[in-house]
Amino acid sequence: MNTKEAIPYSRWYHAIQKRGARRHFDKNRLIEPGSITALENICSWFTPYEGARAVFIQHPAEDIFKGIIGGVGKIKDPPAFIAFIGMLEIDSIDEKSGYTGEGVILEATTLGLDTCWVAGTYYSERAARFLDLKKNEKLFAVSPVGYAFSDKSFEEKLMSGFGAAKKRHSPCRLGVINWEELPEWVQKSIDAARHAPSAINRQPWGFSADKTGITIYVRTKGGDLGFSKRFDCGIAMLHIEVAALYCGIKGEWEFLRNPQVAHFHKVG
């Protein structure tokens, strides 16, 4: 069966609202065996696009994370991590890798585990020691995974305010000019995409939509800051599809050329 046809959209739709970045983990609380098996299974099973994959590594991973200036925001005491890998020769691999990786992150959320997308602030060579990277494969990002403390530390609260992490741009600011005219499934899908994580909460995506589909494109100008904006858009793509399925709408993606990313159109 095509893995996209079996997306657990109900679980993942609720996980979109629940997921949040956590950086400090309880080193005395190990990941339960059943959750380890589930993470290994989702990494093996959820491979909707050729060349994009995720790998769960059950190994203490604090030494692969840098933090930002002065070590602020450094990941502490994660018992394991997930690596997100893409084969560079594949078209649209940035988007496909983001889409694939977010599926694994949402599944981890449904298991009660905490995660945090990390792109530029980790040591790729240290992470690569645990990976069997193939020729022309790139490590796009990693995420710690484990159980965070119930209360956020002062540093985590500080990082939550960095880049106004809780603030989300309005549909209008993101390019949607006909919001009131759109069907509910389109509105819910765009709203789910608005809540996708992105590097320093830059929200690089924009949308145009009608009654039959949604186009996502790179809205912001400037450089990638060491992390692909199209990867961010791939994460938002999965959110769109999960929300559409939750509303009873099946669709397909057509990948587009820069600055456009992809178009999701209703089928059936």
Secondary structure, 3 states (H helix, E strand, C coil): CCHHHHCCHHHHHHHHHHCCECCEECCCCCCCHHHHHHHHHHHHHCCCCCCEEEEEECCCCHHHECCCHHHCCCCECCCEEEEEEEECCCCCHHHHHHHHHHHHHHHHHHCCCEECCECCCECHHHHHCCCCCCCCEEEEEEEEEECECCCCCHHHHHHHHCCCCCCCCCCCCCCCCCHHHCCHHHHHHHHHHHCCCCHHHCCCEEEEECCCEEEEEECCCCCCCCCCHHHHHHHHHHHHHHHHHHCCCCEEEEECCCCEEEEEEECC
